[in-house]
Amino acid sequence: MNTFVKLIRATEVVTSATHRHLAEENLTISQFGVLEALYHLGPLCQRDVAKKILKSTGNITTVVDNLERRGLVARIRSSDDRRYVALHLTEEGTRLIAQIFPTHVQGVVHSLSALTSEEQEELGRLCRKLGLGQRE
């Protein structure tokens, strides 16, 4: 149990440190995840975004509603298949994520610098194993 508590606390501390800058832009971690996914992968449907950022489709609807209200994303219905709606970054959304993403990367790099390269590799391996184990 002690190892579990240490793991949870470390996760919370690192998550807080690497996402602290988002409050300055009035973004939640989930909103940042949506913007980052669309920035790097291009337009996606909400279901695919939810899978990418590990959120439920119900939760992602609220997140996208709030981003759309702020003019950061747009829902665009396909002209070929009217049932398909893709999320697109707006110009403002692209500007915002391009501006804050480097700060985010710097925060992650800074947080992980507490570990050696070998420890970072091991952490990555263990995180993948832990994540994949949740699918069973």
C-alpha positions in Angstrom: 0.0 0.0 0.0 2.8 2.4 0.8 4.2 2.1 -2.8 0.7 2.7 -4.2 0.4 5.9 -2.1 3.8 7.1 -3.2 2.9 6.4 -6.9 -0.4 8.4 -6.6 1.3 11.3 -4.8 4.1 11.5 -7.4 1.6 11.4 -10.2 -0.4 14.2 -8.7 2.6 16.4 -8.1 4.0 15.9 -11.6 0.6 16.4 -13.2 0.1 19.6 -11.2 3.5 20.9 -12.0 3.3 20.2 -15.8 -0.2 21.7 -16.1 0.1 24.7 -13.9 0.5 27.0 -16.9 -2.9 26.1 -18.2 -4.7 28.1 -15.5 -3.2 31.3 -17.0 -5.1 30.5 -20.2 -8.2 29.4 -18.3 -7.9 25.8 -19.7 -8.5 22.5 -18.0 -6.2 19.5 -18.6 -9.0 17.9 -20.7 -9.4 21.1 -22.8 -5.6 21.2 -23.4 -5.7 17.5 -24.4 -8.3 18.2 -27.0 -6.4 21.2 -28.4 -3.1 19.3 -28.4 -4.7 16.2 -30.2 -6.2 18.4 -32.9 -3.0 20.4 -33.3 -0.9 17.3 -33.8 -3.3 15.0 -35.5 -5.6 17.3 -37.4 -9.4 17.2 -37.5 -11.0 14.2 -35.6 -14.4 13.1 -34.5 -15.3 13.5 -30.8 -15.1 9.7 -30.3 -11.5 9.6 -31.6 -10.5 12.6 -29.5 -12.0 10.9 -26.4 -9.9 7.8 -27.0 -6.8 9.8 -27.6 -7.0 11.8 -24.3 -8.6 8.9 -22.3 -11.9 10.5 -21.6 -15.5 9.3 -21.9 -17.5 10.4 -24.9 -20.0 12.0 -22.5 -17.2 14.0 -20.8 -15.7 15.1 -24.1 -19.0 16.6 -25.2 -18.9 19.1 -22.3 -15.2 19.8 -22.9 -15.8 20.5 -26.6 -18.9 22.6 -25.9 -16.8 24.9 -23.7 -13.9 25.1 -26.3 -16.4 25.8 -29.0 -18.0 28.6 -26.9 -14.6 30.2 -26.5 -14.0 30.0 -30.3 -11.1 27.6 -30.0 -12.7 24.6 -31.9 -15.4 24.2 -34.4 -17.7 21.2 -35.2 -17.9 20.7 -38.9 -20.3 18.3 -40.4 -19.1 16.2 -43.4 -20.7 17.0 -46.7 -20.3 13.4 -47.8 -21.8 11.9 -44.7 -24.0 14.3 -42.7 -23.7 11.9 -39.6 -20.0 12.5 -39.3 -18.9 15.7 -37.4 -15.2 16.5 -37.1 -13.6 18.8 -34.6 -11.3 21.4 -36.1 -9.1 24.0 -34.5 -10.1 27.5 -35.3 -7.4 30.1 -36.0 -7.6 31.3 -32.4 -7.4 27.7 -31.2 -4.3 27.1 -33.3 -2.7 30.3 -32.1 -3.3 29.4 -28.5 -2.0 25.8 -28.6 1.0 26.8 -30.7 1.8 29.5 -28.0 1.4 27.3 -24.9 2.6 23.9 -26.2 6.4 24.8 -25.9 5.8 25.8 -22.3 4.1 22.5 -21.7 7.0 20.5 -23.2 9.5 22.5 -21.1 7.5 21.6 -18.0 7.4 17.9 -18.8 11.2 17.9 -19.6 11.9 19.8 -16.3 9.8 17.3 -14.3 11.4 14.3 -15.9 14.9 15.7 -15.4 14.8 14.4 -11.9 15.3 11.0 -13.5 18.3 9.7 -15.4 17.9 8.8 -19.0 17.8 5.1 -18.0 15.2 5.8 -15.3 13.1 7.7 -17.9 13.2 4.7 -20.2 12.2 2.4 -17.4 9.4 4.7 -16.3 8.1 4.8 -19.9 8.2 1.0 -20.1 6.4 0.6 -16.8 3.8 3.2 -17.7 3.1 1.4 -21.0 2.8 -1.9 -19.2 0.5 -0.5 -16.6 -1.7 1.3 -19.2 -2.0 -1.8 -21.4 -2.9 -3.9 -18.3 -6.0 -1.8 -17.8 -7.5 -3.1 -21.1 -7.8 -6.6 -19.8 
